[in-house]
Amino acid sequence: MLDAAHAASFHWRVAGNELHAMRAKTLLAEVHALVGFGQSALGLAEEIREYFLARPTDDWELAFVHTIHAHASYVAGELDQHQVSYLAAIEAIDNIADEEDRRIVLETFDQVPKPGEGR
């Protein structure tokens, strides 16, 4: 999974534009969180959050950004950041207009521990 995410990131840096490269970093951040690489996950999540919050962003993509930042923060042990991003993710998910987009984001969100759950 980690190798595939890094390969996708390399591909999109070469073949795509800046948006594609940042979406690939979004995937990398989530995979790093899933495998327990907290510091690298959080570094990537901070970078994508800064990028996507600085420009107009689709509702589903904004929800992914907050969700993945919450996950990375949790794995990195940054529990205050985790709680803030977790709540931002809930709000962003509630604002997704398309039901299918919401369902897809929720599949990732459901992997994120709730604030207060033990580490």
N, C-alpha and C positions, 0 to 999 in steps of 0.2 A: 504494500500500500504506500509506504513512504517512497520507495523507488519510483512508483508510477506517478505520484504527485510531483516529485522533483523532475521527472521526465516531461510531464505536462507543462510545468513552469518553464523549463528550458525551451520547449517548443514555442510557447506563446511569447517569450521574450524575443525569439528570433523571427517567428512568422507573423506575429500579431502586432497590435498597437499597444499604447500605454494601458488602455482599459483592459485588454486581454491579459496583459502581464499582471495587472493588479487583481483580476479575478483568479488567476493562477496562484497568486500569493494568498488569496482567500482560502483556496483549497489546501495549500501548504500549511497555513495556520491551523486549520481544523485537523488535518492529519497529524501534525506535530502534537496538538492537544490530545488527540485520541491515543497516541502511543506514549504519552506521558512526558514529552519534552517541553516542560512548562516555560522555560525562559525563551527558547526559540519561538514557541507558539505565540507567546505574548509579544515578542518583538515584531513578528510578522503581523499580528492582530493590531498592534498600535499603528503600524505603517498603513495598513488598509483602512483603518478607521479614520486616520488623518486624511487620506486620499478621498474617500467616499463622502465624508462629512463636509468637505470643502467645495463640493460641486453638487449640482442637481443629480439625485440618485433615485432610481426606481424604488417603489415601496418595498418590494420583495428583497432587493439587494441591500437596502438599509437594514432590514430585519436580519438578514444573514450577517452583516457586519457586527451588529450588536450581539447576536447570538454567539458568534465565533469569538468575539472579544470576551464575552462572559466565560466561555469555556476555557479559553487560554488563561484568563486571569485566575480561574479556579485551580487549574493544573499548576500554575506558577506559584500558588499560595497567596495571591493578592486578593484576599477575601473581600475587602472593601470595594475594590474595583469590580470584582465579580458581582457583588450585589447591585451596584449601580448599572452595570451593563446588562445584567439579567432583567432588571426592571425596565430598562430601555428597550430590550428585545421584546418583552411582553407588549409594551405599548406599540412598537413598530409592527409586530405581528398582527395586533388588533386593527392596524390601519392598512393592511394589505387588502386591496379592492377585490382581487381575483381569488376565488376560493381554491382553485388548483394551486396557485402560487403559495397561498397560505399553507395548504397541506404539505407541500414540498419543504417549506421552511420549517414547519413543525417537526418533520422527521429529523432534522438536525438539532432543533431546539430540545427535543425530547432526550438527547444525549447529554445535555448540560445539567449538572447537579443543581438542585434548588439551593438558594442561600440558607445557611444553617445546617445543611447536611454535612456530616463528618467527612474529614479528609482521610 
